[in-house]
Amino acid sequence: MHQPESVIPQSNRQAIFGYLFVLLGAFGFSAKAVLVKLAYSCSHQLDAITLMVLRMAISLPFFLAVALWSANDSAKTNDAQRLNRLDWLMVFGLGLLGYYIASFLDFAGLQYISAGLERLIIFLYPTFVVLFTAALQRRMINRHQALALALSYAGMILVFVDNMTAIASSGLLLGSALVLGSAIAFAFFLMGSGMMVKRIGSTRFTAYSMTVACLATGLHFVMQHGVKLLHLPTDVYWLALIMAIFSTVLPAFFMNAGIRRIGAGSASIISSIGPIGTLALAFLLLGETLTAAQLAGTALVLIGVYVVSRAK
């Protein structure tokens, strides 16, 4: 018997859901920079670590719940991968690098530069993965990769120069350097996280490493500001709540769910909508300008990252 046309095969449904999950995750992550800029505009006393601790404090219960659920579920099915001391050190180090250090540098940089520029710099992390992997493995970069890297960095320079001429900001260099450091830290995090994801699964790894980052952020806040109640505008708390739920917790698990269904390669290509979403939201909510140079530079970066992702 022929299957009715209205019935979508299971494999196609899985792919459709995978694309949808990745799109939702990419859009959620892309909105984070805009939410951070909106929060900074609500209070001149708000700094990077304070906003981070609000975001992490709201996110932590969700990641702890998922970590406990995952551990219990694995114990029931007797397929839990027991972590040894080296595994825990890897989870601890990668959690600090990817979700604490990279996030702090990103939040700090957004105090000085636009959301659109921040997202493009962050989006260069796949090119850094290619460069660092080639250096560690002592192998040459092929012509396709070299062309992709050249396109990405040419686009980034074009957008950066356009920001220098359009915005008289003394903090442009500092902010860009901080966000660049964030992208480099995240690239190293991705290089190290692959092994741990294979050992304990993406859900457990995400939950454990995010828990480590949440605790490190809380310690940083206490060391810098002490133990005291925060007196911030109500809008800051609402933005932190939205950021924690829709730009931290849900996108992390949406991405994992999407990657399981369509693969990392397809997910990385679909995720290229992220910078475009940031530019659109920044234009609509922050009033950031969209120039021809920015659009051209963004296109070059996206093409370069696409070629790198395909080659990788």
Backbone torsions as a table, in degrees:
resi	resn	phi	psi	omega
1	MET	NA	143.4	177.9
2	HIS	-82.8	142.0	178.6
3	GLN	-74.3	134.3	178.5
4	PRO	-56.7	141.9	-177.4
5	GLU	-62.8	-27.3	-177.3
6	SER	-73.9	-16.0	-178.8
7	VAL	-89.3	120.0	-179.3
8	ILE	-86.6	127.3	178.4
9	PRO	-54.7	152.2	-176.8
10	GLN	-58.3	-41.8	-178.6
11	SER	-64.0	-39.1	178.2
12	ASN	-67.3	-38.9	177.8
13	ARG	-62.8	-42.0	178.8
14	GLN	-61.5	-41.5	179.5
15	ALA	-66.1	-42.1	179.4
16	ILE	-61.4	-46.4	178.0
17	PHE	-63.8	-36.9	178.3
18	GLY	-62.3	-46.4	177.5
19	TYR	-61.5	-41.8	-179.3
20	LEU	-64.2	-43.7	-179.6
21	PHE	-62.8	-43.0	-179.6
22	VAL	-65.8	-41.8	177.7
23	LEU	-61.0	-44.6	178.6
24	LEU	-63.3	-41.8	178.8
25	GLY	-64.1	-44.4	179.8
26	ALA	-63.4	-41.6	179.5
27	PHE	-66.9	-39.6	178.1
28	GLY	-62.8	-45.7	177.9
29	PHE	-64.3	-37.6	-177.8
30	SER	-68.1	-26.1	-179.3
31	ALA	-77.0	-15.6	-174.6
32	LYS	-59.5	-46.0	-178.0
33	ALA	-60.9	-39.3	179.6
34	VAL	-67.1	-41.2	178.3
35	LEU	-64.6	-38.9	177.3
36	VAL	-62.7	-45.8	178.9
37	LYS	-63.0	-39.1	177.4
38	LEU	-63.8	-40.8	179.4
39	ALA	-64.9	-42.9	177.8
40	TYR	-60.8	-35.3	-178.9
41	SER	-71.0	-17.5	-179.3
42	CYS	-81.2	-22.8	-177.0
43	SER	-153.3	124.1	178.0
44	HIS	-73.8	-16.2	179.0
45	GLN	-86.1	-9.8	-177.9
46	LEU	-74.0	128.0	177.0
47	ASP	-116.5	177.6	-172.0
48	ALA	-63.1	-46.2	-174.7
49	ILE	-70.2	-32.5	177.6
50	THR	-66.3	-44.5	177.9
51	LEU	-66.1	-37.8	178.4
52	MET	-64.1	-40.9	-177.1
53	VAL	-69.2	-32.6	174.5
54	LEU	-64.5	-46.6	179.1
55	ARG	-60.5	-45.3	-177.4
56	MET	-70.7	-37.3	-179.5
57	ALA	-62.2	-35.8	178.2
58	ILE	-77.1	-34.1	-177.4
59	SER	-76.2	-34.6	-171.3
60	LEU	-53.4	-48.0	-179.5
61	PRO	-57.3	-35.7	179.6
62	PHE	-66.8	-44.2	-178.9
63	PHE	-70.5	-35.3	175.7
64	LEU	-63.9	-42.2	179.4
65	ALA	-61.9	-43.0	179.8
66	VAL	-67.3	-38.6	178.8
67	ALA	-63.2	-43.9	179.2
68	LEU	-66.2	-44.1	179.0
69	TRP	-61.0	-43.6	-178.5
70	SER	-64.9	-42.0	179.9
71	ALA	-65.0	-43.3	-179.9
72	ASN	-66.1	-41.2	-179.4
73	ASP	-65.1	-40.2	179.1
74	SER	-67.5	-36.7	179.8
75	ALA	-65.7	-37.4	-179.4
76	LYS	-66.9	-36.2	-178.1
77	THR	-93.1	2.3	176.8
78	ASN	57.7	29.8	178.4
79	ASP	-119.2	19.7	179.6
80	ALA	-71.7	133.2	176.1
81	GLN	-85.9	110.6	-178.5
82	ARG	-69.8	129.9	-178.2
83	LEU	-86.8	129.8	173.6
84	ASN	-91.3	-175.8	-176.0
85	ARG	-62.1	-40.3	179.6
86	LEU	-65.4	-38.3	177.7
87	ASP	-60.8	-45.6	179.9
88	TRP	-64.4	-37.5	177.0
89	LEU	-64.0	-40.0	178.0
90	MET	-64.2	-45.5	178.6
91	VAL	-60.9	-43.4	-179.6
92	PHE	-63.4	-48.8	-178.1
93	GLY	-65.9	-42.8	-179.4
94	LEU	-69.6	-35.6	176.3
95	GLY	-62.4	-42.7	177.4
96	LEU	-64.3	-43.7	-175.2
97	LEU	-70.8	-48.3	-171.3
98	GLY	-83.6	-36.8	-172.5
99	TYR	-112.1	-10.8	175.7
100	TYR	-108.7	-62.0	-177.1
101	ILE	-64.1	-49.2	-179.4
102	ALA	-61.8	-41.1	-179.6
103	SER	-67.9	-41.6	-179.2
104	PHE	-63.9	-44.6	178.3
105	LEU	-61.3	-38.1	179.8
106	ASP	-66.0	-48.9	179.4
107	PHE	-62.1	-40.5	179.6
108	ALA	-65.4	-40.9	179.9
109	GLY	-65.4	-32.1	-179.1
110	LEU	-69.7	-9.2	173.1
111	GLN	-71.6	-16.2	-172.6
112	TYR	-119.9	-26.2	-174.0
113	ILE	-121.7	168.1	-177.9
114	SER	-73.9	159.5	178.7
115	ALA	-65.2	-37.5	179.9
116	GLY	-64.2	-44.7	178.4
117	LEU	-65.3	-41.3	179.4
118	GLU	-58.3	-46.0	-175.9
119	ARG	-66.4	-35.9	178.5
120	LEU	-67.7	-41.5	178.5
121	ILE	-63.8	-45.7	179.0
122	ILE	-60.1	-37.4	-174.9
123	PHE	-69.5	-7.7	177.2
124	LEU	-78.3	-3.7	-173.1
125	TYR	-58.2	-33.2	176.8
126	PRO	-62.2	-32.3	178.9
127	THR	-69.1	-34.2	176.7
128	PHE	-68.5	-36.1	176.6
129	VAL	-59.8	-43.7	179.0
130	VAL	-62.0	-46.4	-178.4
131	LEU	-64.3	-47.4	-176.6
132	PHE	-68.8	-37.4	178.1
133	THR	-64.8	-42.5	178.4
134	ALA	-63.1	-39.4	179.8
135	ALA	-67.3	-43.0	-178.8
136	LEU	-68.6	-35.9	-179.6
137	GLN	-89.1	-2.7	177.6
138	ARG	54.2	51.1	177.2
139	ARG	-127.5	157.5	-178.2
140	MET	-79.4	151.0	173.7
141	ILE	-84.9	132.0	-177.5
142	ASN	-76.2	175.7	-173.9
143	ARG	-65.3	-40.0	179.9
144	HIS	-62.8	-43.8	178.4
145	GLN	-65.6	-41.1	179.5
146	ALA	-62.3	-41.6	178.1
147	LEU	-64.5	-41.8	179.7
148	ALA	-63.7	-42.5	178.2
149	LEU	-63.7	-42.6	179.8
150	ALA	-62.0	-42.8	178.2
151	LEU	-62.6	-45.8	-177.7
152	SER	-61.6	-48.1	-176.6
153	TYR	-73.3	-31.1	174.8
154	ALA	-65.1	-42.9	176.7
155	GLY	-62.6	-40.3	-179.9
156	MET	-65.1	-42.3	178.7
157	ILE	-63.3	-40.1	179.4
158	LEU	-60.8	-46.0	179.0
159	VAL	-67.2	-39.8	-179.1
160	PHE	-63.5	-45.8	179.4
161	VAL	-63.8	-38.5	177.9
162	ASP	-62.6	-38.1	177.4
163	ASN	-68.1	-34.2	179.1
164	MET	-65.8	-37.5	-178.4
165	THR	-81.8	-28.2	-176.1
166	ALA	-89.1	-28.4	-174.7
167	ILE	-123.9	120.7	176.8
168	ALA	-85.0	76.8	-175.6
169	SER	-117.8	118.7	178.2
170	SER	-70.1	-18.1	-178.6
171	GLY	-95.6	9.4	-176.8
172	LEU	-63.0	-45.5	179.8
173	LEU	-65.2	-44.6	-179.8
174	LEU	-63.0	-48.2	-179.1
175	GLY	-61.9	-42.7	179.4
176	SER	-64.9	-39.2	179.0
177	ALA	-64.8	-40.2	179.0
178	LEU	-63.8	-45.3	-179.9
179	VAL	-68.3	-35.8	176.1
180	LEU	-62.5	-41.2	175.4
181	GLY	-60.7	-37.2	176.8
182	SER	-62.5	-44.8	179.9
183	ALA	-63.5	-39.7	179.0
184	ILE	-66.8	-43.7	178.4
185	ALA	-61.2	-40.6	-179.3
186	PHE	-69.2	-32.9	177.1
187	ALA	-63.5	-44.9	177.3
188	PHE	-64.2	-37.4	177.2
189	PHE	-60.0	-45.0	-179.8
190	LEU	-64.8	-37.9	179.7
191	MET	-64.0	-34.8	-178.2
192	GLY	-89.3	-20.3	-173.5
193	SER	-80.0	-21.2	-177.5
194	GLY	-56.7	-43.8	-179.0
195	MET	-64.4	-40.6	-178.0
196	MET	-70.7	-35.9	177.9
197	VAL	-63.1	-39.1	178.4
198	LYS	-67.0	-32.9	-176.4
199	ARG	-78.6	-44.9	-171.5
200	ILE	-119.4	-2.7	179.6
201	GLY	92.4	151.8	-174.9
202	SER	-68.6	-35.8	-177.3
203	THR	-66.6	-48.4	179.5
204	ARG	-64.5	-42.3	-178.6
205	PHE	-63.6	-45.1	178.8
206	THR	-60.8	-44.8	-178.8
207	ALA	-64.7	-45.9	-178.0
208	TYR	-66.3	-47.6	-176.7
209	SER	-68.0	-35.8	176.6
210	MET	-68.1	-34.4	176.7
211	THR	-63.7	-43.5	176.2
212	VAL	-58.1	-45.2	-179.1
213	ALA	-64.9	-39.1	178.3
214	CYS	-60.8	-45.4	-179.7
215	LEU	-66.4	-39.7	178.4
216	ALA	-65.0	-38.9	177.9
217	THR	-64.0	-42.5	177.7
218	GLY	-62.0	-41.1	178.2
219	LEU	-64.7	-41.8	177.6
220	HIS	-59.4	-44.6	-179.5
221	PHE	-62.7	-44.6	-179.4
222	VAL	-63.2	-40.8	179.8
223	MET	-66.7	-33.2	-177.4
224	GLN	-87.4	-39.1	-173.6
225	HIS	-117.1	-9.7	-177.0
226	GLY	79.0	180.0	179.4
227	VAL	-92.0	103.4	-179.3
228	LYS	-153.7	157.3	178.2
229	LEU	-73.2	142.6	178.4
230	LEU	-87.7	132.8	177.1
231	HIS	-117.7	86.8	-177.0
232	LEU	-121.9	159.8	176.2
233	PRO	-57.7	148.1	-178.4
234	THR	-57.9	-35.0	-179.0
235	ASP	-59.9	-33.0	179.7
236	VAL	-63.1	-42.7	-179.8
237	TYR	-66.5	-39.3	177.7
238	TRP	-64.2	-43.3	179.1
239	LEU	-65.5	-37.6	177.1
240	ALA	-64.2	-39.2	178.1
241	LEU	-63.7	-47.0	178.7
242	ILE	-61.7	-42.0	-179.8
243	MET	-63.0	-42.6	-177.9
244	ALA	-66.0	-44.0	-175.3
245	ILE	-79.1	-53.5	-169.3
246	PHE	-93.9	-12.3	178.7
247	SER	-123.1	8.6	178.6
248	THR	-133.8	-66.9	-172.9
249	VAL	-69.5	-59.8	-175.9
250	LEU	-61.7	-45.8	179.8
251	PRO	-60.7	-36.5	-179.5
252	ALA	-60.4	-44.9	-178.3
253	PHE	-81.5	-28.4	172.5
254	PHE	-61.3	-45.3	-180.0
255	MET	-61.7	-46.3	179.3
256	ASN	-59.9	-43.9	179.7
257	ALA	-64.4	-40.0	179.3
258	GLY	-67.3	-42.0	-179.3
259	ILE	-63.8	-38.0	178.3
260	ARG	-61.6	-29.8	-175.0
261	ARG	-91.4	-35.0	-173.7
262	ILE	-122.0	-5.7	178.5
263	GLY	92.6	156.2	-176.2
264	ALA	-67.8	-35.3	-178.1
265	GLY	-63.3	-49.5	178.8
266	SER	-64.8	-38.2	-179.3
267	ALA	-63.9	-40.5	-178.9
268	SER	-65.8	-34.4	179.0
269	ILE	-70.7	-44.9	179.4
270	ILE	-64.2	-32.8	-179.0
271	SER	-65.1	-11.9	179.7
272	SER	-63.5	-11.2	176.0
273	ILE	-70.8	-14.4	-176.9
274	GLY	-54.4	-57.3	179.0
275	PRO	-59.7	-34.4	178.2
276	ILE	-64.8	-42.2	177.2
277	GLY	-62.6	-39.9	178.5
278	THR	-63.5	-44.7	179.3
279	LEU	-60.1	-42.6	-178.9
280	ALA	-66.2	-45.9	-179.8
281	LEU	-65.8	-39.5	179.4
282	ALA	-64.8	-36.7	177.5
283	PHE	-67.1	-42.0	-175.6
284	LEU	-77.9	-41.4	-171.7
285	LEU	-100.0	-29.2	-176.8
286	LEU	-107.9	-11.0	-178.6
287	GLY	73.8	20.2	177.7
288	GLU	-69.7	142.7	-176.4
289	THR	-78.9	150.5	174.5
290	LEU	-118.0	109.2	-180.0
291	THR	-103.7	165.7	178.5
292	ALA	-62.3	-37.8	179.6
293	ALA	-65.0	-39.6	178.5
294	GLN	-64.7	-43.7	179.8
295	LEU	-65.4	-41.1	179.1
296	ALA	-66.1	-43.7	178.4
297	GLY	-63.6	-40.5	177.5
298	THR	-61.5	-42.5	179.0
299	ALA	-61.5	-42.6	179.2
300	LEU	-63.2	-43.6	179.0
301	VAL	-62.0	-45.6	-178.5
302	LEU	-63.9	-41.2	178.6
303	ILE	-64.1	-45.3	179.5
304	GLY	-61.1	-46.0	179.8
305	VAL	-66.3	-35.9	177.6
306	TYR	-61.3	-46.6	-179.2
307	VAL	-64.4	-41.8	178.2
308	VAL	-62.1	-43.6	-179.3
309	SER	-63.8	-41.9	179.1
310	ARG	-64.9	-42.6	-179.4
311	ALA	-67.6	-35.5	-177.5
312	LYS	-70.6	NA	NA
